[in-house]
Amino acid sequence: MSELWRMSALELAEQIHTKQASRREILAANLERIDEANPHLNAVVRRLTVAGDIESLVGTFTPIDPIAS
């Protein structure tokens, strides 16, 4: 499993900015972590499961680049 889910928002922004990780990879890492942890926590009621839902979310997301500011 990727360790991207452990990173802070600023670290993830840097990963995206330097093209070390894509938004899709970050989202996938977090969804994988949810799948791993949720059976023990029972905290997530619903998550996106259809690839089209994920694609539409990633496709419409406009990142704010704190590094470029």
C-alpha positions, 0 to 999 in steps of 0.5 A: 500500500502506498504511504500517501495517505499518511502525508499532510495536505501540504506534503500532498500538494508538494507531491502533486506540484513536483509530479511525484504523485498524481491526484488519482494516486493520492485518491486511490491510496486514501480509498485503499486505506479506508477499505483497510481500516473501516472494518475495524472502525465502522466510521465510513458510511458511504464512499465512492465505489464506481470508477466513474464517480472517482473520475468525475470527482478528480476531473472537476477538482481544481487544486489550490497551489499553496506553493505557487502563492 
